[in-house]
Structures are given as C-alpha cells and as structure tokens.
C-alpha cells in the first residue's frame, strides 16, 4: 500500500479532538538563543565538577542559563549583546575561549531564535563550530526541509519509523502534511506539537535556575555494543548501584534520566518521573528498562549508557503509599538485608544475578557521580 493510501486509511479523530486553525508560519525572530554543547578532552565524559564550573562560566555572560545535563546548556543572550557590544556569534566565541582556557573543554554552539532550532543547529557539529540560523521564515524552512524526521526534538526511533511508514520521512514532508493527518497518526496533542516543531515553532522559554540535585552512574562498553541484552544488564547494574547509594545517603529520587551515547558521539536522552519519590531498586530498574525499550534501538552501536536519579530529596520527608502486596514487602526486606551486607562486606558483596554474570557491574561501580 502506498504512503498516500496509508494516510487515507487512518481513521478520523473523535469530534472533540478536531484541530483548530493551522499553525502560523515560523515567526521571524532574532537568533538570540544559544545551545552550547561541551566536549571534554579525548572524548571522555564531562565530569560533574567541570560541568558545574562551565555553567557558572556561562552565567558570567548572561544570567539566563538553563542546564541541559549531562554536557550542554541553553543561554538567552538578548540583553547580553547590548551589555558586551557583541552579537550572539561573538558571545559564542567568548564562551569557547573561556571554556578552553579554564577547563580545557571545547564546545559546539548553535544559535537560533528558539531552543529547538538552536539545538538542531548545533547537532552533529564538530568541537569549535559556531552555527547561526537566521530568524527569517524562509531560512528556517530551508534549514528544516531536508532534515530527517528523527532530527526533530522529541521524535525517537519508534515515532520516526511510524512517520516513515506513512511517507513522512523528512521534516519538510511533515510540515507540509495536513495537521489532521498527523493527529490521526500520533494523537491530537502529539500531532499538533510535531506539526509546530516541523515549522520551526518552539514556544519553550530558556528557564534559568539551579541545576536539580542528582546522582548519576555511567557504564562505558569495551566496544560499541549492539546486543540489547547486554545493554539491559548494564542498566540493571547501574540501577542497582544507584538504589544502594540513594538508600545509603538517606535520599530518594523523583525521576530518572537515561542517556545513551552512540559510536558517532551523538546522544539520546529520555526522562521519566516517578508517581512517588523512591530509592527502591526494582522501581529504578523498571524505569530504566522502559526508557531503553522505548528508544527502539535495533542495530544502534552504543558506546555507553548512563542513568541519573533526578530531583533528590530527603527520604524521611517523602510519602510512600502502603501496599498490601506481600511480594513488594518481601522485596523491600531483601533490599534492606542486601544493604546491610554491602555495608559490612563492601558494595561488590551482593548483586543482581543477571548483572553478576557479566563484567558490567564491576565496571559500572567505578563510574559514579554525585551532585549536592
């Protein structure tokens, strides 16, 4: 069946989900949003202390800085251009020189009229590159037209495959598709959001603020990993280690973030918020598996996986919904016994059987980062 026939065969949405007027064309706005992607020396992961220092460096240029862990940040420099007397590209060069001089970290900078376009402008850029996307609609349309569907922020591999099955394999084709068709394929809200992004519209502001307290762990594979089972074993070891460290420190996490780094150096980051703050290893593991499986990685060559427990808080102040499930109570008793064993004999004394079968657990123990 052709792509046109597949689109015609999609059922109509319910009456209450019918779209409103079409989204307006991409607005002509000045390119004053910078997406700064930092690169550590020799391709190593960016350390937490270095990342915090780089964020502080950015605030010397503008107070409107939003952290995008683990190695990027957004800046709104509309006011800074008047203060420094330099345009956005000049400020990007200033940031790069200071980052290299103080921390030995180079950066790729994308400059555009909103965060999504700035991120896309910086995408796949080599260290030291400063890419500016003009704000007029024609330039934005030309920039987006030839991009693959997966290049849009929020479009993962699974969504990209769905869109490609309907012939919507490029951002230009998505932008030209009728809004009702996209809503039939993806749902009312997701379809409208994708339609706007394909036209270069992103109303999300750059939100300054302190970086959320977090605790992270990373596993770097000895070679580019294609085996999903080995990636899941690495995630199990990371989640088990994070859970133990959270409970040891008396803290709970409100969410979990998965970062997958590929052989070409690009990354994919996905997050999930828990229904209640937790340090329970099964909850962390389940969330990690769900985030990994949702990416739909098949033949992807994965270089490393990292988990970050976000929004840390004191365990004593967190509410926990009581459960009458004996299996849950048993799992928590076993978890407490494991914690006591590790406190006495070391963190490697007890671990999940699936993780112990391979070297993932041992290597992951050496890759841990905490943020106060």
GUZATOR-672430 format. One record per residue (C-alpha): residue in three letters; x, y, z; chain. Coordinates in steps of 0.05 Angstrom, whole numbers, m for minus. Layout:
N
type u v w mol
ALA X Y Z A .
...
//
This chain:
372
type u v w mol
UNK 0 0 0 A .
UNK 27 69 m18 A .
UNK 41 122 34 A .
UNK m17 164 6 A .
UNK m65 105 14 A .
UNK m40 92 84 A .
UNK m55 164 104 A .
UNK m124 159 74 A .
UNK m138 95 112 A .
UNK m123 125 180 A .
UNK m189 134 219 A .
UNK m214 204 234 A .
UNK m203 231 304 A .
UNK m263 239 351 A .
UNK m302 304 345 A .
UNK m273 334 409 A .
UNK m202 324 381 A .
UNK m212 360 316 A .
UNK m157 412 304 A .
UNK m165 486 306 A .
UNK m136 533 254 A .
UNK m69 514 223 A .
UNK m6 534 259 A .
UNK 23 600 235 A .
UNK 88 601 196 A .
UNK 153 603 235 A .
UNK 159 673 265 A .
UNK 216 719 244 A .
UNK 255 729 309 A .
UNK 326 749 324 A .
UNK 373 690 337 A .
UNK 390 703 410 A .
UNK 385 632 439 A .
UNK 450 594 445 A .
UNK 454 518 453 A .
UNK 523 503 480 A .
UNK 547 430 476 A .
UNK 612 419 515 A .
UNK 665 368 495 A .
UNK 715 342 546 A .
UNK 786 326 526 A .
UNK 798 260 488 A .
UNK 724 245 484 A .
UNK 718 228 558 A .
UNK 653 242 595 A .
UNK 647 311 624 A .
UNK 658 309 700 A .
UNK 606 337 746 A .
UNK 653 389 777 A .
UNK 675 412 708 A .
UNK 603 416 685 A .
UNK 583 458 745 A .
UNK 642 504 732 A .
UNK 623 512 659 A .
UNK 552 531 679 A .
UNK 580 584 725 A .
UNK 623 609 668 A .
UNK 561 618 624 A .
UNK 527 660 678 A .
UNK 584 710 672 A .
UNK 557 725 602 A .
UNK 482 723 618 A .
UNK 440 705 679 A .
UNK 390 668 634 A .
UNK 425 600 632 A .
UNK 388 533 633 A .
UNK 427 469 647 A .
UNK 416 412 598 A .
UNK 452 354 632 A .
UNK 498 319 624 A .
UNK 541 364 578 A .
UNK 500 422 549 A .
UNK 465 487 567 A .
UNK 418 538 537 A .
UNK 430 613 540 A .
UNK 386 673 523 A .
UNK 434 730 505 A .
UNK 386 785 482 A .
UNK 407 830 539 A .
UNK 480 807 538 A .
UNK 490 831 467 A .
UNK 476 903 488 A .
UNK 519 897 551 A .
UNK 581 867 516 A .
UNK 572 902 450 A .
UNK 579 837 412 A .
UNK 529 796 372 A .
UNK 509 725 391 A .
UNK 566 695 349 A .
UNK 616 740 384 A .
UNK 590 718 452 A .
UNK 594 645 430 A .
UNK 668 655 412 A .
UNK 679 688 480 A .
UNK 647 628 516 A .
UNK 690 580 476 A .
UNK 755 616 492 A .
UNK 739 619 567 A .
UNK 718 545 569 A .
UNK 782 523 535 A .
UNK 826 568 579 A .
UNK 795 549 646 A .
UNK 772 477 637 A .
UNK 804 451 573 A .
UNK 734 437 546 A .
UNK 716 457 475 A .
UNK 644 468 454 A .
UNK 596 468 395 A .
UNK 547 526 394 A .
UNK 482 531 356 A .
UNK 449 600 351 A .
UNK 376 609 332 A .
UNK 310 642 352 A .
UNK 286 587 399 A .
UNK 315 528 439 A .
UNK 294 474 390 A .
UNK 325 508 329 A .
UNK 389 525 368 A .
UNK 396 452 389 A .
UNK 386 428 317 A .
UNK 436 480 291 A .
UNK 489 452 338 A .
UNK 472 379 324 A .
UNK 530 338 297 A .
UNK 575 399 296 A .
UNK 649 388 310 A .
UNK 682 419 371 A .
UNK 694 492 359 A .
UNK 638 502 309 A .
UNK 591 561 316 A .
UNK 529 553 273 A .
UNK 479 610 266 A .
UNK 409 601 237 A .
UNK 378 667 214 A .
UNK 310 683 242 A .
UNK 271 696 178 A .
UNK 218 643 159 A .
UNK 250 627 92 A .
UNK 317 609 124 A .
UNK 283 567 177 A .
UNK 241 530 126 A .
UNK 302 516 82 A .
UNK 343 492 142 A .
UNK 289 444 165 A .
UNK 264 418 98 A .
UNK 318 366 85 A .
UNK 326 342 157 A .
UNK 304 270 173 A .
UNK 243 262 217 A .
UNK 286 236 274 A .
UNK 324 303 276 A .
UNK 263 338 308 A .
UNK 268 343 383 A .
UNK 222 293 416 A .
UNK 219 245 356 A .
UNK 251 179 377 A .
UNK 266 119 334 A .
UNK 197 87 344 A .
UNK 160 151 325 A .
UNK 207 162 266 A .
UNK 192 92 240 A .
UNK 117 105 246 A .
UNK 122 170 208 A .
UNK 166 139 154 A .
UNK 115 84 143 A .
UNK 67 139 121 A .
UNK 119 171 76 A .
UNK 135 227 126 A .
UNK 209 214 127 A .
UNK 233 286 127 A .
UNK 217 349 167 A .
UNK 195 383 103 A .
UNK 143 330 88 A .
UNK 118 332 160 A .
UNK 110 407 156 A .
UNK 71 400 90 A .
UNK 26 345 117 A .
UNK m44 366 139 A .
UNK m50 375 214 A .
UNK m110 327 219 A .
UNK m68 272 186 A .
UNK m13 279 238 A .
UNK m64 279 293 A .
UNK m94 215 266 A .
UNK m26 181 266 A .
UNK 2 206 333 A .
UNK m58 232 372 A .
UNK m85 303 379 A .
UNK m33 333 426 A .
UNK 29 298 398 A .
UNK 6 311 326 A .
UNK m3 386 337 A .
UNK 64 390 375 A .
UNK 101 355 318 A .
UNK 67 399 266 A .
UNK 91 462 302 A .
UNK 161 437 311 A .
UNK 166 417 237 A .
UNK 150 490 221 A .
UNK 205 515 268 A .
UNK 158 536 325 A .
UNK 180 524 396 A .
UNK 148 568 450 A .
UNK 191 538 505 A .
UNK 230 593 541 A .
UNK 301 588 567 A .
UNK 288 579 642 A .
UNK 345 599 688 A .
UNK 354 564 755 A .
UNK 399 520 795 A .
UNK 411 451 767 A .
UNK 368 398 800 A .
UNK 404 356 852 A .
UNK 422 290 822 A .
UNK 462 226 828 A .
UNK 489 191 766 A .
UNK 526 129 743 A .
UNK 553 111 675 A .
UNK 575 47 641 A .
UNK 623 51 582 A .
UNK 626 m12 539 A .
UNK 692 m41 518 A .
UNK 668 m38 446 A .
UNK 608 m9 411 A .
UNK 551 m52 436 A .
UNK 496 m79 391 A .
UNK 467 m131 439 A .
UNK 404 m106 474 A .
UNK 411 m158 529 A .
UNK 480 m134 548 A .
UNK 455 m62 550 A .
UNK 399 m83 596 A .
UNK 448 m119 642 A .
UNK 489 m56 645 A .
UNK 426 m16 662 A .
UNK 409 m67 716 A .
UNK 477 m58 748 A .
UNK 472 18 744 A .
UNK 402 19 774 A .
UNK 423 m29 830 A .
UNK 483 15 847 A .
UNK 442 79 845 A .
UNK 389 49 890 A .
UNK 441 28 942 A .
UNK 475 96 942 A .
UNK 408 132 949 A .
UNK 388 90 1008 A .
UNK 457 96 1039 A .
UNK 453 172 1035 A .
UNK 381 174 1060 A .
UNK 354 205 996 A .
UNK 300 189 945 A .
UNK 293 208 872 A .
UNK 233 240 838 A .
UNK 254 219 768 A .
UNK 304 180 726 A .
UNK 341 201 663 A .
UNK 374 154 613 A .
UNK 429 179 567 A .
UNK 453 134 510 A .
UNK 517 153 474 A .
UNK 528 124 405 A .
UNK 591 107 365 A .
UNK 589 173 327 A .
UNK 589 213 393 A .
UNK 516 234 389 A .
UNK 470 222 448 A .
UNK 397 209 462 A .
UNK 367 229 530 A .
UNK 300 208 557 A .
UNK 269 220 626 A .
UNK 213 192 668 A .
UNK 181 220 732 A .
UNK 160 171 787 A .
UNK 90 172 816 A .
UNK 123 179 884 A .
UNK 196 193 904 A .
UNK 234 128 910 A .
UNK 301 94 923 A .
UNK 273 24 911 A .
UNK 318 m13 863 A .
UNK 262 m50 826 A .
UNK 227 16 812 A .
UNK 292 46 785 A .
UNK 306 m16 743 A .
UNK 236 m18 714 A .
UNK 240 56 694 A .
UNK 309 45 663 A .
UNK 284 m14 622 A .
UNK 223 24 599 A .
UNK 264 84 576 A .
UNK 313 39 540 A .
UNK 259 m3 505 A .
UNK 221 60 484 A .
UNK 281 82 443 A .
UNK 270 23 396 A .
UNK 345 12 386 A .
UNK 357 m46 339 A .
UNK 424 m41 302 A .
UNK 448 20 340 A .
UNK 521 18 361 A .
UNK 520 41 433 A .
UNK 584 65 466 A .
UNK 557 80 536 A .
UNK 494 84 578 A .
UNK 483 129 638 A .
UNK 429 135 690 A .
UNK 416 198 730 A .
UNK 370 200 791 A .
UNK 338 269 789 A .
UNK 305 314 839 A .
UNK 336 284 901 A .
UNK 302 296 968 A .
UNK 306 270 1039 A .
UNK 277 201 1047 A .
UNK 246 219 1114 A .
UNK 203 273 1083 A .
UNK 177 231 1025 A .
UNK 109 198 1028 A .
UNK 103 124 1010 A .
UNK 38 91 990 A .
UNK 28 30 1033 A .
UNK 19 m35 995 A .
UNK m15 m100 1015 A .
UNK 26 m138 963 A .
UNK 68 m189 1001 A .
UNK 117 m193 943 A .
UNK 132 m118 949 A .
UNK 143 m124 1024 A .
UNK 189 m184 1014 A .
UNK 229 m147 961 A .
UNK 240 m88 1008 A .
UNK 262 m135 1065 A .
UNK 311 m168 1018 A .
UNK 335 m100 996 A .
UNK 348 m79 1068 A .
UNK 387 m144 1080 A .
UNK 429 m132 1018 A .
UNK 445 m61 1042 A .
UNK 469 m88 1109 A .
UNK 512 m140 1074 A .
UNK 543 m87 1029 A .
UNK 556 m40 1088 A .
UNK 594 m96 1123 A .
UNK 630 m131 1065 A .
UNK 633 m79 1010 A .
UNK 589 m58 951 A .
UNK 610 m118 909 A .
UNK 590 m170 961 A .
UNK 518 m177 936 A .
UNK 487 m160 869 A .
UNK 434 m180 818 A .
UNK 448 m248 787 A .
UNK 438 m222 716 A .
UNK 489 m167 727 A .
UNK 539 m211 764 A .
UNK 542 m258 704 A .
UNK 579 m205 664 A .
UNK 632 m151 677 A .
UNK 581 m95 673 A .
UNK 571 m89 748 A .
UNK 645 m85 764 A .
UNK 659 m33 711 A .
UNK 598 8 728 A .
UNK 619 14 801 A .
UNK 678 57 780 A .
UNK 634 106 741 A .
UNK 593 144 793 A .
UNK 578 217 801 A .
UNK 542 256 856 A .
UNK 515 326 855 A .
UNK 498 361 920 A .
//
